[in-house]
Amino acid sequence: MNLLVVEMRRALHRRVVRVLILLALVACAFAGVIGFLSSSGKTLAELHRNGATHPSVLTDWWTSGGDSAVTIAATFLLLGGFFAGAAVAGAEWRAGTITTVLTWEPRRVRLTLTRTAACGILAFVIATGLQVIFLASFLPAVFANGTTAGADVDWWMSLSLAIARASLLTSIAAMLAAALATLGRNTAFALAAVFAWMAVIEGLVRGLRPGWAQYLWGENLTTALTWAQIKNVEFSRGPLLALLTIGLYTALMVVAATITFQRRDIAGSS
């Protein structure tokens, strides 16, 4: 537990983590202003023109299978969580301080698993807090220009679950990034690996083997994020199965990173 607390504190002291949180807070304030101005003087019908959603309508904050404020926030949180997780794990290799850390805590498996867990826990907590702030920034628009109609107990429960799922996905992204950065011994490797896989390899798989798309990261992330079956595809995959698939893939990467770190010649590689 002491090692976990230490790793969490060290992660929070990384400049990139603080900068990302600051940027997210600025974006929340900006989104609140835009939401208020764009809803001013408009009727509900105008806000929902052509099937659009608007954050000044409280129930539009979360709608399963469609665009919503939570879905938009979760997309950026996933990117931020991944980048932060990669930076936290890759910073030790970039700074050349990994040998110093191992002198203090020589048990490599314990160290890498604890650091990965620290990234995941912090990502979950920070993502939850940022989502609450993001949604709260739309309250002036809701009360002044929008409506709270339809926001019953069931809707609040579904919103809470949606926030928790978005935070969990952000946590998974941070742990995956930490594992990749540990494998590649730098932050850039994690970013390049994910970009190459998501943009190139998965694109080729979708084109050449459409039936395999249900096993890809992109499809499973979309399904878990929107919590609904993807439309106009040749396969059927529920959101719970998609979430479990993402968790399994991440666990395998964490195991691979842990084994590699345990066997690596640190003195030779640094």
ABEGO torsion letter per residue (X at the ends): XAAAAAAAAAAAABAAAAAAAAAAAAAAAAAAAAAAAAABGBBAAAAABGGBBBAABAAAABBBGBBBAAAAAAAAAAAAAAAAAAAAAAAAAAAGAAAAAAAABABAAAAAAAAAAAAAAAAAAAAAAAAAAAAAAAAAAAAAABBABGBBAAAAAAAAAAAAAAAAAAAAAAAAAAAAAAAAGBAAAAAAAAAAAAAAAAAAAAAABAAAAAABAAAAAAAAAAGBBBBGBABBBBAAAAAAAAAAAAAAAAAAAAAAAAABBAAAAX
